[in-house]
C-alpha cells in the first residue's frame, strides 16, 4: 500500500495554472513521504498520518478538476503541436506519439510528385497530409515490420494542378523512427519518412508568438520546411483561415489577399506561396532570404471574422412598389436598421424584393459589421449590393410573394470587419531545416 501511495504522489501532474499554495501542498506531500521512508520504523505510523493529511489536499485538487473542465484538461491532457496539422491534446499518457517535423518532397520514376506536409502517428490512428501535384491519390504506407496499410479514409481539396490530400489509417500502425510511403503506380520505390517523438507543451507561447486585438488572439508558430519558411496560425477556437469571403463557413477568419505580408529587417518582401488559394488553410509558406537575414515579420493588418450567430426576422411589407420601413434587429451585438424596400422583377419575371439596410461605417470603427447572409424557406443564400468603397452592405435581395404583407428571413454568418494589426517578429533560425528525404 505504501508503494502505491508513493507512486500516486509521483504521478501527480503539476500544471502551471494551479495556485502556488496548491503546488506547495503537492511538493510537501512528496517531501514528507520521502522523510517517512527514511524515518525509524516506530515513527512511520505517525508519518503515514501526516502524508495522508497532505494527500487530502492533493485529492481535493483532483476533485475540483473533475467539476472544472478547464482545470481538468490542464491536469489530465498536455498540449502537443504537430507541424502541418495543429495543436492536439495528448491522447494517452502511456503511449508516445510520433510526427514529421518538416515537409518532405517525394517524386518517383513515373513523375508522381508530392510533398508530405504532415504525419501524426498515435496509438489507434495515423494521419498523413500531402500536397499532390500529379493527381495520383494512390498512396499506401508500410510500418517498421514491413506490413502494408491502406487508408481507411481520404479527403481531397483543390483542383487539377494541386490537391491537398488527408489520409487517415485507423488502428495501430507500428512505427516510431520512420514510416515508409509509396505510390501504387511504383510500389517498389519506397520513400522513408523520418519521424520524431512528439513532446508536450504547457502553452502555445512556448513554441510560438501571440498577438491579440479585439479579443482575438492569434499565435504564429514557425517551423522549418526545407528551403522555405512555414508559419502555422492558431487561435483558441481553432478557426479555419481563408483568403476569400465567398462561401464562408461559420467561424472562419478571412484574410483578404492584400492583408497579409512577410518582410525582413532589410526591407525585403517575401511572396506567400499559398496566398490566394480558395480552400481553408492552416499555415503559410514563403521562400527564405539570404543568410544575412536575422528576423522575419509577419503582418496581418486586417481580417474578417465570420460569426456563428443567427437571427430570424418577420419583416412587415407595406402596400406599394416601394416605401419606407421602420424596423431593426441586432446580430452579433451590432444594430441593423431596415430603412426601405423596393419590389422588383427579374428577367425571368420572378418577383423579388430589395430591403435596404444601414449599419455603422467601418471606416470609423476598428471593429464593425460589414455584411451578412440572408436566406428564406425557398432559397439558401441571396444577392445584394455593397458600397464600392467600404464593402458594407447597402441592401439584400430575396424572392418575394407579391400577395403577402410579410417577409420571413433568416440572417446568419455576420461578417465582422476587424482592424489589427496582428504582428509577429520571428527569428530566422526558427526556420533552419534539419531533414533530408531518403529514397530506398
C-alpha positions in Angstrom: 0.0 0.0 0.0 2.9 2.4 0.9 4.5 1.9 -2.6 1.1 2.6 -4.2 0.8 5.9 -2.3 4.3 6.9 -3.2 3.6 6.1 -6.9 0.3 8.1 -6.7 2.2 11.1 -5.5 5.0 10.8 -8.0 2.5 10.5 -10.9 0.5 13.7 -10.0 1.0 16.2 -12.9 1.5 19.8 -11.8 0.0 22.2 -14.4 1.4 25.7 -14.4 -2.0 27.3 -13.8 -2.5 25.8 -10.3 -2.3 28.2 -7.4 1.2 28.3 -5.8 -0.1 27.1 -2.5 -1.6 24.0 -4.1 1.7 23.3 -5.7 3.4 23.7 -2.3 1.0 21.2 -0.9 1.9 18.6 -3.5 5.6 19.1 -3.1 5.2 19.0 0.7 3.4 15.6 0.4 6.3 14.3 -1.6 8.9 15.5 0.8 7.0 14.2 3.8 6.7 10.8 2.2 10.4 10.6 1.5 11.1 11.6 5.1 8.7 8.9 6.3 10.6 6.2 4.3 13.9 7.3 5.9 12.5 7.5 9.4 12.9 4.8 12.1 10.1 2.1 12.0 8.4 3.4 15.1 7.9 6.8 13.5 6.5 5.6 10.2 2.9 5.2 11.5 2.8 8.8 12.6 4.3 10.0 9.3 1.7 8.0 7.4 -1.0 10.1 9.1 0.8 13.3 8.1 1.2 12.2 4.5 -2.5 11.1 4.4 -3.5 14.6 5.5 -1.3 16.1 2.8 -2.9 13.8 0.2 -6.4 15.1 1.1 -5.3 18.4 -0.3 -4.0 16.7 -3.4 -7.1 14.7 -3.9 -9.2 17.9 -3.4 -7.4 19.4 -6.4 -8.4 16.3 -8.4 -12.0 16.6 -7.3 -12.0 20.3 -8.2 -10.6 19.4 -11.6 -13.5 16.9 -12.1 -16.0 19.8 -11.8 -13.9 22.3 -13.7 -13.4 21.2 -17.3 -10.6 23.7 -18.0 -8.6 22.7 -14.9 -9.3 19.1 -15.6 -8.0 19.4 -19.1 -4.9 21.2 -17.9 -4.1 18.4 -15.4 -5.1 15.4 -17.5 -4.1 16.4 -21.0 -0.9 18.1 -22.2 -0.9 20.1 -25.4 1.1 18.8 -28.4 1.9 20.7 -31.6 2.0 18.8 -34.8 3.6 20.8 -37.7 1.1 20.9 -40.6 -1.8 19.6 -38.5 -2.0 21.9 -35.5 -2.5 21.7 -31.7 -3.8 18.4 -30.2 -4.2 17.1 -26.7 -2.1 14.1 -25.8 -4.3 11.1 -26.2 -2.8 8.7 -23.7 -0.2 9.3 -21.1 1.2 5.8 -21.5 1.6 6.0 -25.3 4.0 8.1 -27.2 3.1 9.8 -30.5 5.4 10.4 -33.5 5.4 13.2 -36.1 7.1 14.6 -39.1 8.8 17.8 -38.1 9.0 19.4 -41.6 7.7 18.8 -45.1 9.4 16.3 -47.4 9.3 16.3 -51.3 9.0 13.0 -53.0 9.0 12.0 -56.7 9.2 8.6 -58.3 10.4 7.5 -61.7 6.8 7.8 -63.1 6.9 11.5 -62.3 4.3 11.1 -59.5 5.2 14.0 -57.2 4.0 15.1 -53.8 5.0 17.0 -50.7 4.4 15.2 -47.4 3.4 18.1 -45.2 2.4 16.3 -42.0 2.5 13.0 -40.3 1.0 12.1 -36.9 1.2 8.5 -35.5 -1.0 7.9 -32.4 -2.0 4.7 -30.7 -5.1 4.0 -32.8 -4.8 6.5 -35.7 -2.2 7.6 -38.2 -2.8 10.8 -40.2 -0.8 11.9 -43.3 -1.3 15.1 -45.2 0.1 15.5 -48.7 0.2 18.2 -51.3 -0.3 16.2 -54.5 1.0 17.7 -57.8 0.2 14.8 -60.1 -3.4 13.8 -59.2 -2.1 10.4 -58.0 -4.1 9.6 -54.9 -2.9 6.0 -54.8 -0.6 6.2 -51.7 0.0 3.5 -49.1 2.3 3.1 -46.2 4.5 0.4 -44.6 5.2 0.1 -40.9 8.6 -0.9 -39.5 7.7 -4.6 -39.7 7.0 -4.2 -43.5 3.2 -4.5 -43.2 1.3 -2.5 -45.8 -1.5 -0.3 -44.6 -4.3 1.1 -46.7 -6.0 4.4 -45.8 -9.4 3.9 -44.1 -10.5 7.4 -45.3 -9.2 10.0 -47.7 -10.3 13.6 -48.2 -9.1 15.7 -51.1 -9.2 19.5 -51.6 -8.1 21.6 -54.5 -8.2 21.4 -58.3 -6.4 19.9 -61.3 -2.9 21.3 -60.8 -2.8 21.0 -57.0 -4.6 18.9 -54.4 -4.3 18.7 -50.7 -4.9 15.1 -49.6 -5.6 14.0 -46.0 -5.2 10.2 -45.4 -6.3 8.5 -42.2 -5.2 5.0 -41.2 -7.4 3.5 -38.5 -5.9 1.1 -36.0 -2.4 0.7 -34.7 0.4 1.3 -37.2 3.7 0.0 -35.7 6.1 2.9 -36.5 8.4 5.1 -34.3 11.5 6.3 -36.0 10.1 6.3 -39.6 7.3 5.4 -41.8 7.6 4.2 -45.4 5.4 5.5 -48.2 4.9 4.5 -51.8 2.8 5.3 -54.9 0.6 2.5 -56.2 2.0 3.0 -59.7 5.5 2.2 -58.5 5.3 0.0 -55.3 9.0 -0.9 -55.4 10.0 2.7 -55.0 9.6 3.3 -51.3 10.2 6.6 -49.6 11.4 6.6 -46.0 9.9 9.5 -43.9 11.8 10.1 -40.7 9.7 10.8 -37.6 10.3 12.3 -34.2 8.7 11.8 -30.8 6.0 14.4 -30.0 6.9 16.5 -27.0 4.3 18.1 -24.8 4.0 21.8 -24.1 2.2 23.9 -21.4 1.2 26.8 -23.7 1.4 27.7 -27.4 3.7 30.6 -26.4 6.4 28.0 -25.6 6.8 27.4 -29.3 5.2 30.4 -30.9 4.4 34.1 -30.6 0.9 35.5 -29.9 -0.7 38.8 -30.8 -4.1 39.9 -29.6 -6.6 42.5 -30.9 -10.3 42.9 -30.2 -10.3 39.7 -28.0 -8.9 37.7 -30.9 -5.5 36.1 -30.1 -3.6 34.6 -33.0 -0.5 32.5 -32.3 2.1 32.2 -35.1 4.2 29.0 -34.8 7.3 28.9 -37.1 8.6 25.6 -38.4 11.2 24.7 -41.0 10.2 23.5 -44.4 13.4 22.8 -46.4 14.4 26.0 -48.2 11.1 27.6 -47.2 9.7 29.1 -44.1 6.4 27.8 -42.7 4.2 29.6 -40.2 1.3 27.9 -38.6 -1.6 30.2 -37.5 -3.6 29.1 -34.5 -6.4 30.6 -32.4 -8.1 29.5 -29.2 -11.1 28.0 -31.0 -9.1 26.7 -34.0 -10.7 28.9 -36.5 -10.0 28.0 -40.2 -8.3 30.7 -42.3 -9.4 31.7 -45.8 -8.3 34.2 -48.4 -11.7 34.8 -49.9 -15.0 35.9 -48.4 -17.2 34.0 -50.9 -19.0 30.9 -49.5 -17.6 31.2 -46.0 -18.3 28.9 -43.1 -19.3 29.9 -39.6 -16.2 30.5 -37.5 -13.9 31.3 -40.5 -11.3 34.0 -40.3 -10.8 35.6 -43.7 -7.6 37.3 -44.6 -8.1 39.2 -47.8 -5.1 38.8 -50.1 -3.7 42.3 -49.6 -3.9 42.0 -45.8 -1.0 39.7 -45.1 2.7 40.1 -45.7 6.1 38.7 -44.7 9.1 41.0 -44.7 12.6 41.1 -43.1 14.6 43.7 -41.3 16.4 44.6 -44.6 13.2 45.7 -46.2 12.7 42.7 -48.4 9.2 41.4 -49.1 8.5 37.7 -49.5 5.6 36.4 -51.6 3.5 33.9 -49.8 3.3 30.6 -51.8 -0.3 29.6 -51.0 -1.7 33.1 -51.0 -4.9 33.2 -52.9 -5.9 29.6 -52.8 -9.6 29.1 -52.2 -9.6 26.2 -49.7 -9.1 26.8 -46.0 -5.5 26.9 -44.8 -3.6 26.5 -41.5 -0.2 27.6 -42.4 1.7 29.8 -44.9 4.9 29.2 -46.9 7.4 31.6 -48.3 11.0 31.3 -49.7 13.6 32.1 -47.2 16.1 35.0 -47.7 19.8 35.1 -47.5 21.9 34.2 -44.5 22.2 37.9 -43.7 18.5 37.9 -42.7 18.1 37.6 -38.9 14.4 38.2 -38.4 11.1 38.0 -40.4 8.0 40.0 -39.7 4.5 38.5 -40.4 1.9 41.2 -40.5 -1.9 40.8 -40.7 -3.3 44.4 -40.6 -7.0 43.4 -41.0 -9.3 40.4 -41.2 -12.9 39.4 -41.3 -14.5 37.1 -38.7 -17.5 35.1 -39.7 -19.9 34.9 -36.8 -21.9 31.9 -35.7 -25.0 33.9 -34.7 -28.4 33.6 -36.4 -31.5 35.8 -36.3 -35.0 35.0 -37.7 -37.0 38.1 -38.8 -40.5 38.8 -39.9 -40.5 42.0 -41.9 -43.8 43.8 -42.4 -44.1 45.0 -46.0 -46.5 47.9 -46.7 -48.5 48.2 -49.8 -47.0 49.7 -52.9 -44.0 49.0 -55.1 -41.6 50.8 -52.8 -41.6 52.7 -49.5 -40.1 53.2 -46.1 -39.6 50.6 -43.3 -39.2 51.3 -39.6 -37.7 48.0 -38.3 -34.4 46.9 -36.8 -32.6 44.0 -35.4 -29.3 43.1 -33.7 -26.9 40.3 -34.7 -23.5 39.6 -33.0 -24.1 42.7 -30.9 -24.4 45.0 -33.9 -27.6 47.0 -34.7 -29.1 46.9 -38.2 -31.7 49.3 -39.5 -34.1 48.3 -42.2 -34.8 51.6 -43.9 -36.8 51.0 -47.1 -38.0 48.4 -49.6 -38.4 48.1 -53.3 -40.2 45.4 -55.2 -38.5 44.1 -58.4 -39.0 41.8 -61.3 -36.2 39.5 -62.6 -35.5 39.0 -66.3 -37.5 35.7 -65.9 -40.4 37.7 -64.5 -39.9 36.4 -61.0 -40.9 38.6 -58.0 -38.1 39.9 -55.8 -37.8 42.5 -53.0 -34.8 44.6 -52.0 -34.5 45.5 -48.3 -32.2 48.5 -47.7 -30.1 48.5 -44.6 -27.9 50.9 -42.6 -25.0 49.9 -40.4 -22.1 51.7 -38.7 -19.4 52.9 -41.1 -16.4 50.6 -40.8 -14.1 53.5 -41.7 -14.9 55.0 -38.3 -14.7 51.8 -36.2 -11.9 49.3 -35.5 -14.5 46.5 -35.4 -17.8 46.6 -37.2 -20.4 44.6 -39.0 -19.7 44.6 -42.8 -22.5 42.4 -44.1 -24.4 39.2 -43.5 -26.1 36.4 -45.3 -29.8 36.2 -45.8 -31.9 33.1 -46.6 -35.6 32.2 -46.9 -37.5 28.9 -46.8 -37.1 28.6 -50.6 -33.5 29.8 -51.1 -30.3 29.2 -49.1 -28.5 32.4 -49.9 -29.5 35.5 -51.8 -27.9 38.5 -53.5 -27.5 42.2 -52.6 -25.4 45.3 -53.3 -22.4 46.6 -51.4 -20.7 50.0 -51.1 -17.8 50.2 -53.7 -15.5 51.9 -51.2 -16.3 50.3 -47.8 -17.7 47.0 -48.9 -20.6 47.5 -46.5 -24.0 46.0 -47.5 -26.4 48.5 -48.9 -29.4 46.1 -49.4 -30.2 42.4 -49.7 -32.5 40.9 -52.2 -34.7 37.8 -51.9 -37.6 36.2 -53.7 -41.0 37.6 -52.6 -44.7 36.6 -52.8 -46.4 39.8 -54.0 -49.6 38.7 -52.3 -48.0 38.6 -48.9 -47.5 41.5 -46.5 -44.8 39.7 -44.5 -41.3 38.5 -45.4 -39.7 35.8 -43.2 -36.0 35.6 -43.5 -33.0 34.1 -41.6 -30.0 36.3 -41.1 -26.7 34.4 -40.5 -22.9 34.5 -40.9 -22.4 38.1 -39.8 -19.1 39.3 -41.4 -17.3 41.3 -38.8 -14.5 43.6 -40.1 -11.6 43.6 -37.6 -8.7 46.1 -37.9 -5.5 44.9 -36.3 -2.7 44.7 -36.7 -1.6 41.3 -35.6 2.2 41.4 -35.9 4.8 38.7 -35.3 8.6 39.0 -35.1 10.2 35.6 -35.8 13.9 34.8 -35.7 15.3 33.4 -38.9 16.9 30.4 -37.1 13.4 29.1 -36.3 13.2 28.0 -40.0 16.5 26.2 -40.1 15.9 22.8 -41.9 17.1 19.5 -40.3 15.7 16.8 -42.6 16.5 15.3 -46.0 14.3 12.9 -47.8 15.6 9.4 -48.4 14.5 7.0 -51.1 15.3 3.3 -50.9 
